[in-house]
Amino acid sequence: MSGDDPDSLMSLCTVFCLKNLRRTMCYSEGERNQLQLRPDVFLPGEICDRLVNVYMDLVHTDSDFEQQDGFFQLFSDPRSTRLTRLQLREDLVRDRDLEAIGKQDLMELHLSCCSHVTARGLRTLCSFRHSLRSLSLFGCSSIFFRKSGAPLAAGEDQDEAEEERLQQRTVDLDFSFQGFNRLRLLNLGGLPAELDVETLLRPLPALTSLDLSAVHLPRPAFLTQWKERLASLVLYNVELTEELIHTLLQMSRLRKKEVSSNQRTSKFKMTRKILSSIVQSLVHLVSLDISGHIMLDNCTVPAFEDAVGRPSIEPCKSSIYPFQELKRPLQFLGLYNTTLCNVTHIPAHKVTGSKNEDQILNAIEAYTEQRPELAHRAINQLFDIARIQHCSQLLRALQLVITALKTHKYDKSIQVTGSAALFYLTNTEYRSDQSVRLRRQVIQVVLNGMEQYQEVTVQRNCCLTLCNFSIPEELEFQYHRVNLLLLKILEPARQDDSIQRIAVHLCNALVCQVDNDHKEAVGKMGFVKTMLNLIQKKLQDRMCDQVMEFSWSALWNITDETPDNCQMFLECNGMNLFLDCLKEFPDKQELHRNMLGLLGNVAEVKALRPQLLTKQFITVFSELLDSKADGIEVSYNACGVLSHIMFDGSDVWTMEEPKRSHVMDKMWAAIQSWDVSSRRNINYRSFEPILRLLPQSCAPVSQHWATWALYNLVSVYPSKYCPLLIKEGGVILLQKVLELESSHQETKDMARKVMEQCENFKEDPMDTSR
């Protein structure tokens, strides 16, 4: 299946080493356990680059991965490690990290939105000036500023001090790009207005690519110093003026030009004349982005002409007049948030816009990294396509949304729209096209969103998306994490009703059909107490809704064959809540079934049964024997609880009322009233709790209940329960029932029928008439 290729050996080894640094390439030194590279380790550039770049990804996207203090110090010595191309982003990067790698001969350094890097880190860049060819300082708002204030105390670390001390920012006027002779690509997107960009760039005559997004350009004519060299110029969100346009038209070597905008207050209007001038003057263009600009006059052919023929990328057929003068189709044309994207014939291989799915996906791809505000809008449009229409490029769409959510983990708008889009892109309609690996990537970014945002919309979207997966199977690789997150959602006393309902449903599904180790682990996380708190809250509100019923169902599942969780239920006042719910909601059949199913699990634990043996509880269980709620389920479960209690013998029955014999008579009457062909709303993973009631003589009614339960299940569901009964030795135990003198004849007759049913199943397991 597409997208299901295994990770490369290099990728697997890189992640393993980073998660096990002290067991592979490092050791700890000193009282502070400082990380040190082993002296016999020598790493080439390709591996070092990968280690650092994957480390950044893991810190941002893997909640189980811990940031390592002193990690960058491992690459301080170029004799044992070589770094050449690094991509560092967001608040994780500090001045000291750049200083640690200051001796490396970096060729490419991309810093993105590293707000904690200051002028101290900027000075470190000078260490790379002889080798650096590509530098991005996009969104590094503090890097051209130094801190002013009280001097540091002896031994005080500047990074720690800056968090504690209020300081004024002042522009660092000492920095210069002088000596960066090899630098060809430079991104200064978001450069603060206090800096004079012209002076800053003057020492860089050899630039071939320049990004000045959102930079104030009061005197744009200085750009002409690169008119014979510059191949790429990005001026996103730069206020266009006649002077700037005149300057751009002189940049005759440009192959990529972006003058897109997201500024609604812009006074500039893109005219047909300007577009024509761009096409005529910049003859080498292969990429042009004019997204976000208002077209002042009509640039397009009449509608009847636009509708002629199939869509074409040939310039001569262009629906946009200025582009008819192109010598060849553009490789990329940005028309997002313009009216031009709606025409039929656009002379470009890849177009961004909002007309169709392809344009929208192109927009997400082009704008995710450095234009999150545009990517957010495009993802919202993809959401509409997935919700209302049909997404034809599913794998691409999913990968792009996943990338956007990973890249902008802290951008609330991206998280809201991205998580909403994922809900529709992972539903049943698209499921067959998705690989296991891709669906796991979806789960991980969804959990990242749940961790980062307590905001209602993100939480709801993420929980709904998880409902599109097979639970617990598809979530098992993140089982501990997803349970912790759901319990955290359910902690607040007042939570959004819809989120509460979905989260409880997920909790219930996660503890159903998993092994006991998983259930015990979830119990220790506070699962039982959280569910009981929800029930208590609903009781106070006198409301029996899905949250109430799901909470009892989840408790039923998590206590199945798990004594520790059963004990937690009793310790957390569970029995009183049971009685209160029974009294407050006497007609809620589903609720009664779930509660009695749970108490059946508690009654299976011998050490806990004495806590059920009170006049109040026994009276309630006896009364429920007569219940007709949910078919036979409530009566059946009440009888099951009493059967386990009776199994402990008459010696433990110390109460005067109700009498043990009277309760047993009621149990016999209840069992005889049930239809043995009843279809059941129950699921047994093991018969062990039932089978232990068979070979005994102290409570024949318990033996009869167990035999009836087996007969009902193997008769109605032979293919499921006959093999289970045979496997667990049930036939041998039923034979012992026949041999016991204390067994009632009615019980023996039923035991024979169960044995015959299993024998018939073994003889002809493929009989489709059953």
C-alpha positions in Angstrom: 0.0 0.0 0.0 1.3 3.5 -0.8 3.1 5.2 2.0 3.6 2.0 3.9 7.3 1.5 3.1 9.4 0.8 6.2 11.8 3.3 7.7 15.3 3.2 6.4 18.0 1.5 8.6 19.7 4.9 8.9 16.4 6.5 10.2 15.8 3.7 12.7 19.4 3.8 14.0 19.4 7.5 14.3 16.2 7.5 16.4 17.5 4.6 18.5 20.8 6.4 19.2 19.1 9.6 20.2 16.7 7.8 22.6 19.6 5.9 24.1 22.6 8.3 24.0 24.2 7.0 27.1 23.9 3.4 25.9 25.4 4.1 22.5 27.7 7.0 21.7 27.8 9.0 25.0 28.6 8.7 28.7 27.9 10.9 31.8 30.6 12.8 33.5 30.8 14.7 36.8 28.2 15.4 39.5 25.8 17.0 37.0 25.9 13.9 34.8 27.1 16.0 31.9 26.7 14.4 28.5 30.0 13.6 26.8 30.8 11.9 23.5 32.8 8.7 23.9 36.5 9.2 22.9 36.4 6.4 20.4 33.5 7.8 18.5 34.1 9.7 15.2 31.1 10.8 13.1 31.0 12.0 9.5 29.0 15.1 8.4 26.0 13.2 7.0 25.4 11.4 10.3 26.0 14.4 12.5 23.6 16.6 10.5 21.0 13.8 10.7 21.4 13.4 14.4 20.9 17.1 15.1 18.0 17.6 12.7 16.2 14.4 13.9 16.8 15.5 17.5 14.9 18.7 16.7 12.0 16.8 15.2 11.8 14.4 18.2 11.8 17.2 20.7 8.9 18.9 18.9 6.8 15.9 18.0 7.5 13.0 20.4 6.2 13.6 23.9 8.2 10.7 25.3 11.5 12.1 24.1 13.3 14.2 26.7 15.4 17.2 25.7 19.0 16.5 26.6 20.9 19.3 28.4 24.2 19.8 26.7 23.2 18.0 23.5 24.9 20.5 21.2 28.1 20.3 23.2 28.5 16.8 21.7 29.4 18.5 18.4 31.8 21.0 19.8 35.0 19.3 18.4 35.2 19.2 14.6 38.0 16.5 15.0 35.4 13.9 16.1 32.2 15.4 14.7 31.4 17.3 11.5 28.3 19.5 11.0 27.5 21.0 7.6 23.7 21.6 7.2 21.4 22.3 10.2 17.8 23.3 10.5 17.0 24.6 14.0 13.7 26.0 15.1 11.6 27.6 17.8 12.2 28.2 21.5 14.3 25.1 21.9 17.5 26.8 20.5 19.5 29.1 22.8 22.6 31.2 22.4 24.7 28.6 24.2 23.7 26.0 21.7 25.2 28.0 18.8 28.3 28.7 20.8 28.7 25.0 21.4 29.1 24.3 17.7 31.0 27.5 16.9 34.1 25.7 15.7 32.2 23.8 13.0 32.5 24.8 9.3 28.7 25.1 8.7 27.6 25.5 5.1 23.9 25.9 5.7 22.2 27.1 8.9 18.5 27.7 9.0 17.1 29.2 12.2 13.4 29.5 12.2 11.4 31.4 14.8 14.2 31.0 17.4 13.0 33.7 19.7 15.5 32.9 22.5 18.5 33.5 20.3 19.8 37.0 20.9 22.7 39.2 19.7 25.0 36.9 21.7 24.0 34.1 19.2 24.4 36.5 16.3 28.0 37.1 17.2 28.5 33.3 17.1 27.4 33.4 13.5 30.6 35.2 12.7 32.4 31.9 13.5 30.8 30.4 10.4 31.4 33.4 8.0 34.2 31.7 6.1 32.1 28.6 5.2 28.5 29.6 5.3 26.7 29.6 2.0 23.0 29.6 3.1 21.6 31.4 6.2 18.0 31.8 7.3 17.1 33.9 10.3 13.4 33.8 9.5 11.3 34.9 12.5 14.2 35.2 14.9 12.8 38.4 16.4 15.5 38.8 19.1 18.6 37.9 17.3 19.6 41.5 16.4 19.0 42.8 19.9 21.1 42.6 23.0 20.0 42.7 26.5 20.7 45.8 28.6 20.4 45.9 32.4 22.3 44.9 35.5 25.6 43.1 34.8 25.7 39.4 35.4 26.9 38.1 38.8 29.9 35.9 38.9 29.1 32.4 37.5 25.6 33.5 36.5 24.4 32.0 33.2 23.0 34.5 30.8 20.3 32.3 29.5 18.9 31.7 33.0 19.4 35.4 34.0 17.4 36.6 31.0 14.3 34.7 32.2 14.5 36.2 35.6 15.5 39.8 35.0 13.4 42.5 33.3 15.6 44.0 30.6 15.3 46.5 27.8 16.2 45.5 24.3 18.6 47.5 22.3 19.6 47.0 18.7 23.1 45.5 18.3 24.8 47.9 15.9 28.1 46.0 16.1 27.1 43.1 13.9 28.1 43.1 10.3 28.0 40.5 7.5 31.5 41.6 6.6 33.6 38.6 5.7 30.6 36.3 4.8 32.1 36.1 1.3 30.6 32.7 0.4 27.0 33.5 1.5 24.7 33.1 -1.5 21.3 32.5 0.1 19.9 34.7 2.9 16.5 34.8 4.6 15.9 37.8 6.9 12.1 37.4 7.0 10.6 39.4 9.8 13.6 41.6 10.3 12.7 44.3 12.9 12.0 47.8 11.6 14.7 49.3 13.9 17.4 47.8 11.6 18.6 49.4 8.4 18.4 46.5 6.0 20.4 48.4 3.3 23.4 48.9 5.6 23.1 45.3 6.9 23.2 43.8 3.4 25.8 46.0 1.8 28.8 43.6 2.5 27.1 40.8 0.6 27.6 41.5 -3.1 27.4 37.9 -4.2 23.9 37.0 -3.0 21.8 34.9 -5.5 18.7 34.4 -3.2 17.2 36.9 -0.8 14.1 36.7 1.4 13.0 40.0 2.9 9.4 39.0 3.9 7.7 41.6 6.1 10.8 43.9 6.0 10.4 47.6 5.8 12.0 48.9 2.6 12.0 52.7 2.6 14.6 53.0 -0.2 14.2 49.9 -2.3 16.6 51.1 -5.1 19.5 49.5 -3.1 18.3 46.1 -4.4 19.7 46.9 -7.8 23.2 46.2 -6.7 22.2 42.5 -7.2 20.4 42.9 -10.4 22.9 40.9 -12.4 23.1 38.1 -9.8 19.9 37.7 -7.9 17.9 34.6 -9.1 15.4 34.5 -6.2 13.7 37.4 -4.4 10.9 37.0 -1.9 9.0 40.0 -0.6 6.0 38.5 1.1 4.0 41.1 3.0 6.3 44.0 1.8 4.3 47.1 1.0 4.6 47.5 -2.8 5.2 51.0 -4.2 5.9 52.4 -7.6 9.6 52.7 -6.7 9.8 49.1 -5.6 8.1 47.9 -8.7 10.4 50.0 -10.8 13.4 48.4 -9.0 12.1 44.9 -9.4 11.7 45.3 -13.1 15.4 45.9 -13.3 16.2 42.5 -11.7 16.5 40.9 -15.1 18.2 37.6 -13.8 15.3 36.7 -11.5 14.0 33.2 -11.8 11.8 33.2 -8.7 9.9 36.3 -7.5 7.3 36.5 -4.7 5.4 39.7 -4.0 2.5 38.0 -2.3 0.6 39.7 0.5 -1.7 38.9 3.4 -2.1 42.5 4.4 -5.8 43.6 4.1 -4.8 47.2 4.6 -2.5 47.3 1.6 -3.0 50.4 -0.6 -1.4 48.7 -3.6 -3.5 47.3 -6.5 -2.1 44.9 -9.0 -2.9 46.1 -12.5 -2.7 44.5 -15.9 0.0 46.9 -16.9 2.2 45.9 -13.9 1.8 42.2 -14.6 2.6 42.7 -18.3 5.7 44.6 -17.3 6.8 41.8 -15.0 6.4 39.2 -17.7 8.2 41.4 -20.3 11.1 42.4 -18.1 11.8 39.3 -16.2 12.2 36.8 -19.0 13.9 34.1 -17.0 11.0 33.7 -14.5 10.0 30.2 -13.7 8.2 31.0 -10.4 6.0 33.9 -9.6 3.7 34.5 -6.5 1.3 37.4 -6.5 -1.1 35.9 -4.0 -3.3 38.2 -1.9 -3.3 41.2 -4.3 -6.4 42.9 -5.5 -6.6 43.2 -9.3 -7.6 46.8 -10.2 -8.8 46.2 -13.7 -9.8 43.3 -15.9 -6.8 41.0 -16.5 -8.7 38.1 -17.8 -10.4 37.1 -21.1 -14.2 37.3 -21.4 -16.1 34.4 -19.8 -17.2 32.8 -23.1 -13.6 32.7 -24.3 -12.4 31.3 -21.0 -14.9 28.4 -21.3 -13.6 27.2 -24.7 -11.7 23.9 -24.7 -10.1 21.8 -22.1 -7.9 23.5 -19.5 -4.5 24.3 -21.0 -1.1 25.5 -19.6 0.0 26.9 -23.0 0.8 30.6 -22.6 -0.9 31.4 -25.9 -4.2 30.1 -24.6 -3.9 31.8 -21.2 -7.1 33.3 -19.7 -4.9 35.9 -18.0 -3.9 38.4 -20.7 -0.4 39.4 -19.4 0.7 35.7 -19.2 0.0 35.2 -22.9 3.4 36.8 -23.4 5.3 34.1 -21.5 7.7 32.1 -23.6 6.9 28.9 -21.7 4.6 27.8 -18.8 5.8 28.8 -15.3 6.8 26.0 -13.0 4.9 27.7 -10.1 2.3 30.5 -10.0 0.9 31.8 -6.7 -2.6 33.1 -7.2 -4.0 32.3 -3.8 -6.6 34.7 -2.5 -6.9 36.4 -5.9 -9.7 36.2 -8.5 -7.2 35.0 -11.1 -7.1 31.5 -9.7 -10.7 30.9 -10.9 -10.0 31.1 -14.6 -9.7 28.0 -16.8 -6.4 28.4 -18.7 -3.5 29.2 -16.4 0.0 28.8 -17.9 1.8 27.1 -15.0 2.5 23.5 -13.9 1.7 24.2 -10.3 -0.8 26.9 -9.2 -1.9 27.9 -5.7 -5.5 29.1 -5.3 -8.9 28.1 -4.0 -10.7 27.0 -7.1 -10.2 23.3 -6.7 -8.5 20.6 -4.6 -5.3 20.7 -6.5 -4.8 24.5 -6.1 -5.6 24.2 -2.4 -3.1 21.4 -1.8 -0.5 23.3 -3.7 -1.2 26.3 -1.4 -0.8 24.2 1.8 2.4 22.7 0.5 3.9 26.1 -0.6 2.9 28.1 2.5 3.0 25.8 5.5 6.6 26.5 6.6 6.8 30.3 6.6 3.2 31.4 5.8 1.1 29.7 8.5 -1.7 32.3 8.1 -2.2 31.3 4.5 -1.7 27.6 5.2 -4.4 27.8 7.9 -6.9 29.3 5.3 -6.1 26.6 2.7 -6.4 23.8 5.3 -9.9 25.2 6.1 -10.8 25.0 2.5 -9.5 21.4 2.3 -11.7 20.7 5.4 -14.7 21.8 3.3 -13.8 19.6 0.4 -13.4 16.5 2.7 -16.6 17.3 4.5 -18.9 18.2 1.7 -17.4 16.8 -1.5 -14.7 14.1 -1.9 -10.9 14.4 -1.5 -9.3 12.7 -4.5 -5.7 13.2 -3.4 -6.1 11.6 0.0 -2.6 10.5 0.8 -1.1 13.9 -0.3 -3.8 15.8 1.7 -3.1 13.8 4.8 0.7 14.1 4.6 0.4 17.9 4.1 -2.0 18.4 7.1 0.3 16.2 9.2 3.3 18.3 8.2 1.4 21.5 9.0 0.4 20.2 12.5 3.9 19.1 13.2 5.5 22.3 12.0 3.1 24.6 13.9 2.5 22.7 17.1 2.1 26.0 18.9 -0.2 27.7 16.4 -3.8 27.4 17.7 -5.5 28.3 14.4 -3.5 25.6 12.5 -4.3 23.1 15.2 -8.0 23.8 15.1 -8.4 23.6 11.3 -5.8 20.8 10.9 -7.5 18.5 13.5 -10.9 19.2 12.0 -9.6 18.3 8.5 -8.0 15.1 9.9 -11.4 14.0 11.3 -12.9 13.9 7.8 -9.8 12.6 6.0 -9.6 9.5 8.3 -13.2 8.5 8.3 -14.6 5.2 6.9 -14.9 6.6 3.4 -11.1 7.0 3.0 -9.9 4.3 5.3 -9.0 1.6 2.7 -6.5 4.0 1.1 -4.5 4.6 4.3 -1.5 2.6 5.4 -0.8 1.6 9.0 2.2 3.9 9.1 0.2 6.9 7.9 -2.6 6.3 10.4 0.0 6.1 13.2 1.3 9.5 12.1 -2.2 10.9 12.3 -2.6 9.5 15.8 0.7 11.0 16.9 -0.1 14.6 15.7 -3.6 14.3 17.2 -2.1 13.4 20.6 0.4 16.2 20.2 -2.5 18.6 19.8 -4.3 17.2 22.8 -1.2 17.7 24.9 -0.6 21.2 23.8 -4.1 22.7 23.9 -6.8 22.5 26.5 -9.0 24.6 24.3 -12.4 23.1 23.7 -12.4 23.0 19.9 -9.0 21.4 19.5 -9.8 18.8 22.2 -13.2 17.9 20.6 -11.6 17.6 17.1 -8.8 15.4 18.4 -11.2 13.1 20.3 -13.5 12.8 17.3 -10.6 11.9 15.0 -9.5 9.2 17.4 -13.0 7.7 17.1 -12.2 7.0 13.4 -9.7 4.3 14.5 -10.1 0.7 15.5 -9.9 0.9 19.3 -8.0 -0.4 21.1 -5.9 -2.1 18.3 -4.8 1.0 16.4 -4.1 3.0 19.5 -2.2 0.3 21.4 1.2 1.7 20.3 0.4 4.9 22.2 -1.8 3.2 24.8 -0.4 4.8 28.0 -0.2 8.2 26.5 -3.7 8.3 25.0 -5.2 7.1 28.3 -3.3 9.8 30.3 -4.6 12.5 27.9 -8.2 11.4 28.0 -8.2 11.2 31.8 -6.7 14.7 31.9 -9.5 15.9 29.7 -12.0 14.4 32.2 -10.4 15.9 35.3 -12.1 19.3 35.3 -15.4 19.3 37.3 -17.1 21.3 34.6 -16.2 20.2 31.1 -17.8 20.7 27.8 -20.6 18.0 27.5 -19.7 16.9 24.0 -16.0 16.4 24.8 -16.9 14.6 28.0 -19.2 12.2 26.2 -16.6 11.4 23.5 -13.7 11.1 25.9 -15.6 8.7 28.2 -16.6 6.7 25.1 -12.9 6.4 24.1 -11.9 5.5 27.6 -14.5 2.7 27.6 -13.3 1.4 24.2 -9.7 1.5 25.3 -10.2 -0.8 28.3 -12.4 -3.2 26.4 -10.7 -6.3 24.9 -7.2 -5.5 26.3 -5.1 -7.7 28.5 -5.1 -7.4 32.3 -1.7 -5.7 32.4 -3.1 -2.8 30.4 -6.1 -2.5 32.6 -4.0 -2.5 35.8 -1.7 0.2 34.3 -4.7 2.4 33.4 -6.2 1.8 36.9 -3.1 3.1 38.5 -3.4 6.3 36.4 -6.6 7.1 38.3 -9.1 5.7 35.8 -11.5 4.3 38.4 -11.5 7.5 40.5 -12.0 9.7 37.4 -15.1 7.6 36.3 -16.6 7.7 39.7 -16.1 11.5 39.9 -18.0 11.8 36.7 -20.8 9.6 38.0 -20.9 11.7 41.3 -21.2 14.9 39.2 -24.1 13.4 37.1 -25.8 12.3 40.3 -25.6 15.8 41.7 -27.1 17.1 38.4 -29.7 14.3 38.6 -28.9 13.4 35.0 -28.5 9.9 33.6 -27.1 10.5 30.1 -24.5 8.8 27.9 -21.6 10.0 30.1 -23.2 8.3 33.1 -23.9 5.1 31.2 -20.5 5.0 29.5 -18.7 5.7 32.8 -20.4 2.6 34.4 -19.6 0.6 31.3 -16.0 1.6 31.4 -15.8 0.6 35.1 -17.4 -2.8 34.1 -14.7 -3.3 31.5 -11.7 -2.1 33.5 -12.6 -4.3 36.5 -13.0 -7.5 34.4 -10.6 -10.1 36.0 -8.6 -7.2 37.5 -8.8 -7.5 41.4 -6.8 -4.3 42.0 -9.2 -2.2 40.0 -12.2 -3.9 41.8 -10.6 -2.9 45.1 -10.2 0.7 43.9 -13.9 0.8 43.1 -14.8 -0.2 46.6 -12.3 2.1 48.2 -13.5 5.1 46.2 -17.1 4.8 47.5 -18.3 2.9 44.5 -21.0 0.9 46.3 -22.7 3.9 47.7 -22.7 5.5 44.2 -24.3 2.3 42.9 -27.1 2.5 45.5 -27.6 6.2 44.8 -27.9 5.6 41.1 -30.3 2.7 41.6 -32.5 4.9 43.7 -32.3 8.0 41.5 -32.7 6.2 38.2 -35.0 3.2 38.8 -36.1 2.8 35.2 -32.7 3.1 33.4 -32.2 -0.4 32.1 -28.9 0.1 30.4 -27.5 1.8 33.5 -28.6 -1.1 35.7 -27.0 -3.7 33.4 -23.7 -1.9 33.4 -23.7 -1.5 37.2 -24.6 -5.1 37.9 -22.0 -6.3 35.3 -19.3 -4.3 37.2 -20.5 -5.8 40.6 -20.3 -9.2 39.1 -16.5 -8.6 38.5 -16.1 -7.4 42.1 -18.0 -10.5 43.4 -15.5 -12.7 41.5 -12.7 -11.5 43.8 -12.9 -13.7 47.0 -11.0 -11.2 49.2 -13.5 -8.5 48.3 -16.8 -10.4 48.7 -17.1 -9.8 52.5 -17.6 -6.1 51.7 -20.7 -7.0 49.7 -22.1 -9.3 52.4 -24.2 -6.7 54.2 -28.0 -6.6 54.7 -28.3 -3.5 52.5 -26.5 -4.9 49.5 -27.9 -8.4 49.7 -31.4 -7.0 49.9 -30.8 -4.9 46.8 -29.3 -7.8 44.8 -32.2 -10.0 45.8 -34.7 -7.5 44.6 -32.9 -7.1 41.3 -33.4 -10.9 40.7 -37.0 -10.0 39.7 -35.9 -7.2 37.3 -37.0 -7.6 33.7 -34.7 -4.7 32.6 -32.7 -5.3 29.4 -34.1 -8.8 28.9 -32.5 -11.1 31.4 -29.3 -9.1 31.8 -29.9 -7.3 35.1 -31.5 -10.4 36.7 -28.7 -12.6 35.4 -25.9 -10.3 36.7 -27.6 -10.0 40.1 -27.8 -13.7 40.3 -24.2 -14.0 39.3 -23.1 -11.7 42.2 -25.1 -13.7 44.7 -23.8 -17.0 43.2 -20.2 -16.0 44.0 -21.3 -14.9 47.5 -23.1 -18.2 48.1 -20.1 -20.1 47.0 -18.2 -18.9 50.1 -20.6 -21.1 52.2 -23.0 -20.6 55.0 -20.4 -19.9 57.6 -19.8 -16.4 56.2 -23.5 -15.5 56.2 -23.7 -13.9 59.6 -26.7 -11.6 59.1 -30.2 -12.4 60.4 -32.1 -11.0 57.5 -32.4 -11.7 54.7 -32.0 -15.4 55.3 -29.6 -17.3 53.1 -32.1 -20.0 52.2 -34.7 -17.3 51.2 -32.2 -15.6 48.9 -31.3 -19.0 47.3 -34.9 -19.8 46.7 -35.3 -16.5 44.9 -32.2 -17.3 42.8 -33.7 -20.7 41.8 -36.9 -19.0 40.8 -35.2 -16.4 38.8 -33.0 -18.9 36.8 -36.1 -21.0 36.0 -37.8 -17.9 34.6 -35.1 -17.1 32.0 -35.4 -18.2 28.4 -32.3 -20.3 27.7 -32.3 -19.2 24.0 -32.0 -15.5 25.0 -29.5 -13.5 22.9 -27.0 -11.8 25.2 -25.5 -8.4 25.5 -22.3 -9.6 27.1 -18.9 -10.8 26.1 -16.8 -13.4 27.9 -13.1 -13.6 27.3 -12.7 -16.4 29.8 -15.1 -18.8 31.5 -12.7 -19.2 34.5 -14.9 -17.2 37.0 -18.0 -19.4 36.0 -16.1 -22.7 35.9 -14.9 -22.3 39.5 -18.5 -22.6 40.6 -19.1 -26.0 39.0 -17.3 -28.7 41.1 -18.8 -27.8 44.6 -21.5 -28.8 46.9 -21.8 -25.9 49.3 -24.1 -23.9 47.1 -26.0 -26.0 44.4 -27.8 -22.8 43.2 -24.5 -21.2 42.3 -23.6 -24.4 40.4 -26.9 -24.2 38.6 -26.4 -20.6 37.7 -23.0 -21.4 36.2 -24.4 -24.4 34.3 -27.3 -22.3 32.9 -24.9 -19.6 31.8 -22.7 -22.1 29.9 -25.7 -23.7 28.3 -27.1 -20.4 27.1 -23.8 -19.2 25.6 -22.9 -22.5 23.8 -26.4 -22.9 22.5 -26.8 -19.3 21.1 -23.2 -18.7 20.1 -21.6 -22.1 19.5 -18.8 -21.0 17.2 -17.6 -18.5 19.8 -18.1 -20.3 23.1 -17.8 -24.0 22.4 -14.0 -23.7 21.5 -13.5 -21.5 24.6 -15.2 -23.9 26.9 -13.3 -26.9 25.5 -10.0 -25.0 25.7 -10.5 -24.1 29.4 -11.4 -27.6 30.5 -15.0 -26.9 31.0 -16.2 -30.3 29.7 -14.2 -32.2 32.4 -15.6 -30.0 35.1 -19.2 -30.6 33.8 -18.5 -34.3 34.1 -17.7 -33.8 37.8 -21.1 -32.0 38.2 -22.7 -35.2 36.9 -20.7 -37.3 39.5 -21.6 -35.1 42.5 -24.6 -36.3 44.6 -25.3 -32.8 45.7 -26.0 -31.6 42.2 -29.6 -31.1 41.4 -31.1 -33.3 38.6 -32.1 -30.2 36.7 -28.5 -29.0 36.8 -27.2 -32.4 35.7 -29.6 -32.5 32.7 -28.4 -29.1 31.7 -24.7 -30.1 32.1 -25.3 -33.0 29.7 -26.8 -30.7 27.1 -23.7 -28.4 27.3 -21.4 -31.4 26.8 -23.5 -32.6 23.9 -23.4 -29.2 22.3 -19.6 -29.1 22.5 -19.3 -32.7 21.2 -21.5 -31.8 18.2 -19.4 -28.7 17.6 -16.2 -30.7 17.6 -17.7 -33.2 15.1 -18.9 -30.7 12.6 -17.4 -27.2 13.3 -18.3 -26.0 9.8 -22.0 -26.8 10.0 -23.5 -23.5 8.7 -27.0 -24.4 9.9 -26.1 -23.5 13.5 
